[in-house]
Amino acid sequence: MIQRDEAALLRIYMGESDREDGHPLHEAVVLAARGAGLAGATVLRGALGFGRSSRLHSAKILRLSDDLPLVVEIVDRPDRIEGFLDRLTALVGERGLITLETVRVIKGAPV
């Protein structure tokens, strides 16, 4: 039987060169999510993007960028995501954009 659960999708947009205590910020976010006991986190690397500065970041062969756009996605129960938001906003600060939306999870086991 297919289970349908309401969940929260947390997305954190940042650059590959963003750092926290000398380590990549995306790694710090994933480790913090794991430490908070969240269901999981995935880091997605973008091929092209721009942020607040409007500077393009591209993975084109002729222009190797060391600051490609990254998105960390975390899906879990809404209450668990809400409990993580204070830690996350303190960690990310002004270096990224954080979004939150309600999603339906369709899979064989509940969230």
C-alpha positions as CSV (number, residue, x, y, z in Angstrom):
1,M,0.0,0.0,0.0
2,I,1.3,3.5,-0.9
3,Q,1.6,5.8,2.1
4,R,1.0,9.6,1.6
5,D,2.3,11.9,4.3
6,E,2.5,15.6,4.7
7,A,6.1,16.7,5.2
8,A,8.2,19.9,5.1
9,L,10.9,20.5,2.4
10,L,13.7,22.8,3.5
11,R,16.0,24.2,0.9
12,I,19.2,26.1,1.6
13,Y,20.8,28.0,-1.4
14,M,24.4,28.9,-1.1
15,G,27.7,29.0,-3.0
16,E,30.3,26.3,-3.2
17,S,32.9,28.7,-1.7
18,D,30.9,29.6,1.4
19,R,32.7,28.5,4.6
20,E,32.0,27.8,8.2
21,D,35.0,27.6,10.5
22,G,37.2,26.8,7.5
23,H,35.0,24.0,6.2
24,P,32.4,24.1,3.4
25,L,29.1,25.5,4.6
26,H,27.1,22.8,2.9
27,E,29.0,20.2,4.8
28,A,28.3,22.0,8.1
29,V,24.6,22.2,7.2
30,V,24.4,18.4,6.4
31,L,26.3,17.5,9.6
32,A,24.0,19.8,11.7
33,A,20.9,18.1,10.1
34,R,22.4,14.7,10.9
35,G,23.2,15.8,14.5
36,A,19.6,17.0,14.8
37,G,18.3,13.5,13.8
38,L,16.6,14.7,10.7
39,A,15.6,12.0,8.1
40,G,18.3,13.0,5.6
41,A,19.9,15.7,3.5
42,T,21.0,16.0,-0.1
43,V,23.4,18.5,-1.6
44,L,22.7,19.4,-5.3
45,R,25.3,21.2,-7.4
46,G,24.1,23.6,-10.0
47,A,25.5,24.1,-13.4
48,L,24.6,27.8,-13.6
49,G,23.2,30.4,-11.3
50,F,23.4,33.8,-9.7
51,G,22.6,35.2,-6.3
52,R,22.3,38.6,-4.6
53,S,25.4,40.0,-6.4
54,S,24.0,39.1,-9.8
55,R,27.4,37.5,-10.7
56,L,27.0,34.4,-12.8
57,H,28.5,31.2,-11.6
58,S,28.9,28.6,-14.3
59,A,30.3,25.1,-14.8
60,K,31.2,25.8,-18.5
61,I,34.4,24.1,-19.6
62,L,36.0,27.4,-20.7
63,R,35.2,29.1,-17.4
64,L,35.9,26.8,-14.5
65,S,34.2,28.2,-11.4
66,D,35.1,27.3,-7.8
67,D,31.9,28.9,-6.6
68,L,29.1,27.0,-8.2
69,P,25.6,27.2,-6.8
70,L,24.6,24.6,-4.3
71,V,21.2,23.6,-2.8
72,V,20.9,21.5,0.3
73,E,17.5,19.8,0.5
74,I,16.0,18.3,3.7
75,V,12.6,16.6,3.9
76,D,11.2,15.5,7.3
77,R,8.1,16.0,9.4
78,P,7.1,19.7,9.8
79,D,7.7,19.6,13.6
80,R,11.2,18.2,13.2
81,I,12.1,20.8,10.5
82,E,10.7,23.6,12.7
83,G,12.8,22.5,15.6
84,F,15.9,22.7,13.3
85,L,15.3,26.2,11.9
86,D,16.9,28.2,14.8
87,R,20.2,26.2,14.5
88,L,20.1,26.4,10.7
89,T,19.5,30.2,10.5
90,A,22.3,30.8,13.0
91,L,24.7,28.6,10.9
92,V,23.8,30.0,7.5
93,G,23.5,33.7,8.5
94,E,23.6,36.0,5.6
95,R,25.5,33.6,3.3
96,G,22.4,31.8,2.0
97,L,18.7,31.7,1.2
98,I,16.5,29.4,3.2
99,T,13.1,28.3,2.0
100,L,10.4,26.1,3.5
101,E,7.4,24.5,1.9
102,T,4.8,21.8,2.5
103,V,5.1,18.8,0.3
104,R,3.4,15.4,0.1
105,V,5.7,12.4,0.5
106,I,4.6,9.3,-1.5
107,K,6.5,6.2,-0.6
108,G,6.1,2.8,1.0
109,A,6.8,3.8,4.6
110,P,5.7,6.8,6.7
111,V,8.0,9.8,7.3
